[in-house]
Amino acid sequence: MAGCGTVSPPDGPPAPPPFDPVNTVGVVDVTNPFIGTFDVNITGQVFSATSSPSYSQPAVLSVEQTPTAYLGTNTVIVGLNTRVIPSAAGGSIGAVRLTTSALTGGIPSDAIPVSFVVDRLLINGGTPGIPLANGAAAEFRPGPGIANGVVRVATVHATLILNGNLISGTIDMTDVSGLILDGAQLTGTRRP
């Protein structure tokens, strides 16, 4: 009765269990961690051939997504404004207005290049002697004894570093003559 009632062994080892199904519900888009509004303080010194006053200014730093209608390659728009508007009469030394976006044909576009490298936001651009976006992108108030009114910026070199909700960095801006330099540092925290 050979072969009667016997079961032949299966070919090879048993098959592994199937993979669990991939859950695609609730996937979150990764956004730039700098996006938000920060209350910061800017401390610096304005250098020129005649003097070099120091200053300290509270300011608001904003990092926003680019709008749907946007020309350029920057992934965010960065703005830095002291609470004393630079164009206001009697504005204090070191008052700053900086934006990396300007209007081109009514549509926001790159005014200053912005790049994001790990925990650093880099803002570097401009041409000596030529105002950034015809003066619309950056300016600072150097104070009496250096120049009257605001100074149009030709070049900006900034590095912003994020550590959780804390932000710090350096900003250097030169005027169109190349003779006035605003060298500043900032520190601050993200608003809730």
Salt bridges, closest charged atoms under 4 A:
ASP39 OD1 - ARG83 NH2 3.31
ASP39 OD1 - ARG191 NH2 3.02
ASP119 OD1 - ARG120 NE 3.84
